[in-house]
Amino acid sequence: MLKLYHKLTRLILLVLLVNILLSCWLTYAPTLDIQGHRGARGLFPENTLVGFRKTIEMGVVTLELDLGLTKDLVPVVNHDPYINQNLCLDANGDSIAIDTFGNGPLISNLTLKEIKTFDCGSLNPDVSRFPEPPRINIPGEKIPTLQEVFDLLARYPDKNIMLNIEIKVEPESQINPSIDAFVKAVIQVVNQNDAAAKVNIQSFDWQVLESVKNNAPHIKTAALLGQFTFKSINDSVPSIWLNGIHYENSGGTALTMLQEAENYVDIFSPFWQLIMPEDSLFLGNTVKELEKNGFPVIPWTINRTKIMEKVILEGVDGIITDYPDSLLMVMKKMGIKRK
């Protein structure tokens, strides 16, 4: 009986230890910010209210979206500076008239009323890239305003959904609205919704980020970086995207570049290969080094599960993806919680 008692005691202690360890894991398990790229454009029409709604209901933490500015200075959710003929149809359900460059009418030349005439849910821009299924078209979807996105979030008060808002401008382009006018229009909508703590504003053009900090220091910013946007034009002229920072002359690494922008950059959001040490595009600093120096890392746009697993193991803070359902599956497999 004494031996049985000792065995039971050891078994009880083992069960208690396992429960304690499990509790600790559940409390301190790694977390990840799931960011649905343009909602979840691999599954639903991009940058649309129905796409955002379905993405939220899927369990996504952060909606990533793009903004343009209308002729009447209303921030609207659209990726390109023009109406994309591969995404939208005109009011009659016909293909959009395009210019000699293959572009539809400029957002900045249209009023909100005019923009609301387009159907941006009936077309799949690239069936080979976004196969059907799983992607579905949802005819009749309109280009939403930023305010309409906040109205949508208000329907989910318990989900604490965040917005990663990209202000789309192209340096030296003649079709951009003024950066300050664009930034102020976006900040006005954010402040009207008392949502500064629920957004960050990102851009490939780092001049936008400085403008955000000058106008609203309380709003977080994310510095987007592409495969080529960091490269200088020559030894004395920096990239047009980096707000005067010369990548090579600053030290030639991701961190030295970010440190020159630390007064207006809170988050680093690079193309994923730039942070992978074994990759030829690696910019010299690991995710842990960047985080240690105060820059959370959220790479874009990762759609392959094997790559998701690799960047998660590097310790990233979030992932931007067209397929958040795939990311949720990977996180479940790896025992990672949503932020």
Secondary structure, DSSP 8 states (H G I E B T S, - for coil): -HHHHHHHHHHHHHHHHHHHHHHHHHHH--EEEEEEETTTTTTS-TT-HHHHHHHHHHT-SEEEEEEEE-TT--EEE-SSSB--TTT-B-TTS-B----TTS---BGGGS-HHHHTT-B-SS--S-TTTS-TTT----TT----BHHHHHHHHTT-TTT--EEEEEE---TT-TT---HHHHHHHHHHHHHHTT-GGGEEEEESSHHHHHHHHHH-TTSEEEEEE-SSTT--SSSSS--TTTTT--HHHHTSSHHHHHHHTTTT--EEEEBGGGG-TTSTT--S--HHHHHHTT--B--B----HHHHHHHHHHT-SEEEES-HHHHHHHHHHHT-EE-
